[in-house]
């Protein structure tokens, strides 16, 4: 049975970079994989692409012939792909027969994975009719954690995506290595990854104009997020092998690959996954990222502010 990842996230969250890094990482593990580019606006690809939607339709063509803007053009492209799923089936059939691990690089327009149905229908067809075990990997730029209101919006976007797509879902804080350039975090990293007790987030916003004007709204939204109890994030730094291993392990659990994939292709045994990767891996990774990207930044700030 083929397995794969359905990569979504807003523009600039690092989807294409992640796809490129994942392809290289899986190659090192000896796992055969192929990238399927479903973003008609992505005309410069840093990775080797097995299937490209541009062979079917491009955003530039749609905008020219139908006089649409980029948002309307992307929706048109996804609807066109939905109507021509036989083309996609023909393209990926050889990959499915060989059991190739599929990586779907999706467009970044948030309406497509939170409101519009085309991407959902395409993914459901892959899973229910073509029997591909997929998990959504939703990338969120880690710099949003440095601003409480932006982090709140990221939580709502992730939750909306989970409820709309109705697929196994892994939320990822990408670009962890760049978080230092955006400022300090109000809390330790595990607060943002575990998404628990968001009342502290509301309190941290009290001194801001947004917090004062929309305190009740923010409190209500935080309660909604906590009531669903679905959100958590895995930190990601694409160039770090340990970080990529942890994200892959979480995704493999979500798709069932860790239990049903080919044994010779698995980067860990079931015992290792259960007791090392799933339990200790996340905690160790958080601790490392906290030390490298959060605590170090606070220490540097204190050092600069201290008089000589």
C-alpha positions in Angstrom: 0.0 0.0 0.0 1.5 3.4 -1.0 1.9 6.1 1.6 2.5 9.9 1.4 2.3 13.4 2.7 -0.1 16.2 1.8 1.9 19.4 2.4 -0.1 22.6 3.1 0.6 25.9 4.7 0.4 29.6 4.0 2.8 31.3 1.5 6.3 31.6 2.9 5.9 28.8 5.5 8.6 26.7 3.8 6.5 24.0 2.0 8.8 23.7 -1.1 11.9 23.8 1.0 10.5 21.0 3.2 9.6 18.9 0.2 13.1 19.3 -1.1 14.7 18.5 2.2 12.3 15.5 2.7 13.2 14.1 -0.7 16.9 14.2 0.1 16.4 12.8 3.6 14.3 9.9 2.4 16.9 9.2 -0.2 19.5 8.9 2.5 17.3 6.4 4.3 16.8 4.3 1.2 13.1 5.0 1.0 12.0 5.6 -2.6 9.9 8.7 -2.9 8.6 11.1 -5.5 7.3 14.7 -5.4 4.0 15.6 -7.0 3.8 19.4 -7.5 0.2 20.5 -7.3 1.0 24.2 -7.2 0.4 25.8 -10.6 2.1 29.0 -9.4 5.3 27.2 -8.5 7.3 27.6 -11.7 10.8 27.3 -10.2 11.3 24.0 -8.5 14.4 23.2 -6.4 13.6 19.5 -6.3 13.3 16.7 -8.9 9.6 16.5 -9.7 8.0 13.3 -10.9 4.6 14.8 -11.6 3.9 18.5 -12.3 0.5 20.1 -12.5 2.1 22.6 -15.0 1.9 19.9 -17.6 -1.9 20.1 -17.3 -2.5 23.8 -16.4 -0.6 26.8 -15.3 -1.6 29.8 -13.3 -0.2 32.2 -15.9 -2.3 30.6 -18.6 -5.5 30.9 -16.5 -4.9 34.5 -15.6 -4.2 35.4 -19.3 -7.2 33.6 -20.8 -9.8 34.1 -18.1 -8.7 37.5 -16.8 -8.5 36.2 -13.2 -6.2 37.4 -10.4 -3.9 35.0 -8.6 -6.4 33.9 -6.0 -9.2 33.2 -8.4 -6.7 31.7 -10.8 -5.5 29.2 -8.2 -9.1 28.2 -7.4 -9.8 27.7 -11.1 -6.7 25.5 -11.4 -7.7 23.3 -8.5 -11.2 22.9 -9.8 -9.8 22.0 -13.3 -7.6 19.4 -11.7 -10.6 18.0 -9.8 -12.4 17.7 -13.1 -9.4 16.0 -14.7 -8.4 13.5 -12.0 -8.0 10.9 -14.7 -4.9 12.8 -15.8 -3.5 12.7 -12.3 -4.3 9.0 -12.0 -2.5 8.3 -15.2 0.6 10.3 -14.0 0.9 8.6 -10.6 -0.2 5.1 -11.5 3.4 3.9 -12.1 4.4 5.3 -8.8 1.5 3.7 -6.9 2.2 0.3 -8.5 5.8 0.5 -7.3 4.8 1.6 -3.8 6.7 4.9 -4.1 6.3 7.3 -1.1 4.5 10.3 -2.5 5.0 13.9 -1.4 2.3 16.4 -2.6 3.4 20.0 -2.7 0.2 22.0 -2.5 -0.6 25.6 -3.2 -0.3 28.1 -0.4 -3.6 29.9 -0.8 -5.2 29.3 2.6 -8.8 29.2 1.2 -7.9 26.1 -0.7 -7.3 24.0 2.4 -9.6 25.7 4.8 -12.8 26.6 2.8 -12.7 25.4 -0.8 -13.6 21.8 -1.6 -11.4 20.9 -4.6 -8.2 20.0 -2.6 -10.3 18.1 -0.1 -12.0 16.1 -2.9 -8.7 15.4 -4.6 -7.1 14.1 -1.4 -10.2 12.0 -0.6 -10.0 10.4 -4.0 -6.4 9.5 -3.4 -7.2 7.9 -0.1 -10.6 6.3 -0.7 -10.4 5.3 -4.4 -6.7 5.0 -5.1 -5.9 3.7 -1.6 -3.0 6.0 -0.7 -2.4 6.5 3.0 -2.0 10.2 3.4 -1.4 12.6 6.3 -1.5 16.4 6.1 1.7 18.1 7.1 0.6 21.7 7.9 3.6 24.1 8.1 3.4 27.3 10.2 6.3 29.7 10.3 7.8 29.6 13.8 8.3 33.4 13.9 4.5 33.7 14.5 5.2 32.5 18.1 7.0 35.8 18.8 3.7 37.7 18.6 0.7 36.6 20.6 -1.9 37.7 18.2 -0.1 36.2 15.2 0.3 32.9 17.1 -3.5 33.0 17.9 -4.2 33.4 14.1 -1.9 30.4 13.4 -3.8 28.3 15.9 -7.1 29.2 14.3 -5.7 28.5 10.8 -4.4 25.1 11.8 -7.6 24.1 13.6 -9.7 25.2 10.6 -7.5 23.2 8.3 -7.9 20.1 10.4 -11.6 20.4 10.6 -12.0 21.1 6.9 -9.7 18.5 5.4 -10.7 15.7 7.9 -7.4 13.8 7.4 -4.7 12.6 9.7 -2.9 15.9 10.5 0.5 16.9 11.7 1.1 20.6 12.5 4.7 21.8 12.2 6.5 24.9 13.4 8.9 25.5 10.5 12.1 27.6 10.2 13.0 27.1 13.9 16.6 28.1 13.1 15.4 31.6 12.1 13.3 32.3 15.1 16.1 34.3 16.8 15.9 36.9 14.1 12.3 37.8 15.0 12.5 38.5 18.7 12.0 36.8 22.1 9.3 34.3 23.0 7.1 35.2 26.0 7.1 31.5 27.1 9.2 28.4 26.7 9.0 26.6 23.4 6.9 23.7 24.8 4.1 26.2 25.5 3.7 26.9 21.8 4.1 23.2 20.7 1.8 21.6 23.3 -0.9 24.4 23.0 -2.1 24.0 26.6 -3.6 26.6 29.1 -3.9 29.4 26.6 -5.1 31.7 29.4 -1.5 32.7 29.7 -1.5 33.8 26.1 -4.5 36.1 26.8 -2.7 37.6 29.8 0.4 38.2 27.7 -1.7 40.4 25.3 -3.1 42.6 28.0 -0.5 45.3 27.5 -1.1 45.6 23.8 -3.8 47.6 21.9 -5.2 44.4 20.4 -5.3 42.7 23.7 -7.2 45.6 25.4 -9.7 46.0 22.6 -10.4 42.4 21.9 -9.7 40.7 25.2 -13.1 38.9 25.4 -12.8 37.8 21.8 -9.3 36.5 22.3 -10.4 34.6 25.5 -13.3 33.1 23.6 -11.1 31.9 20.7 -8.6 30.4 23.1 -11.4 28.5 24.8 -12.6 27.2 21.4 -9.1 25.9 20.6 -8.7 24.3 24.0 -12.2 22.7 23.8 -11.4 20.9 20.6 -8.1 19.7 22.1 -6.7 18.8 18.7 -3.7 21.1 18.3 0.0 20.4 18.9 3.1 21.3 16.9 6.3 19.6 16.0 9.3 21.9 15.6 11.2 21.7 12.3 14.6 22.7 11.0 15.0 21.2 7.6 18.8 21.1 7.6 18.8 19.3 10.9 18.6 15.5 10.6 17.2 14.9 14.1 14.4 17.4 13.4 13.5 15.8 10.1 13.6 12.4 11.7 11.1 13.5 14.4 8.7 15.0 11.9 8.9 11.9 9.7 8.3 9.7 12.7 5.1 11.6 13.7 3.9 11.5 10.1 4.6 7.8 9.8 2.6 7.1 12.9 -0.3 9.2 11.5 -0.4 7.3 8.2 0.3 3.9 9.7 3.5 3.4 7.8 5.4 2.6 11.0 3.1 -0.4 11.5 2.3 -1.4 7.9 5.2 -0.2 5.7 7.9 -2.4 4.3 10.3 -3.4 7.1 13.4 -2.9 5.0 12.4 0.7 4.3 11.6 1.7 7.8 14.2 4.0 9.5 13.3 2.5 12.9 11.9 -0.7 14.3 8.5 -0.7 16.0 10.2 -0.9 19.4 12.4 2.0 18.7 9.5 4.1 17.4 7.3 3.4 20.5 9.9 4.1 23.1 12.5 6.4 21.5 11.1 8.4 18.7 7.5 8.9 19.8 8.2 9.4 23.5 11.7 10.7 24.0 12.4 12.1 20.5 9.9 15.0 20.8 11.1 16.0 24.3 14.7 15.8 23.4 14.2 17.9 20.3 12.2 20.5 22.2 15.0 20.7 24.8 17.6 21.1 22.1 15.7 23.8 20.2 14.9 25.6 23.5 18.6 25.7 24.3 19.8 26.7 20.8 17.1 29.1 19.6 15.2 30.4 22.7 17.4 30.4 25.8 20.5 31.5 23.8 18.5 34.5 22.4 17.4 35.6 25.9 21.0 35.3 27.2 22.2 37.4 24.2 19.6 40.1 24.9 20.4 40.3 28.6 24.1 40.5 27.7 23.6 43.4 25.3 21.3 45.2 27.8 23.7 44.9 30.7 26.1 47.8 31.3 29.8 47.1 30.7 
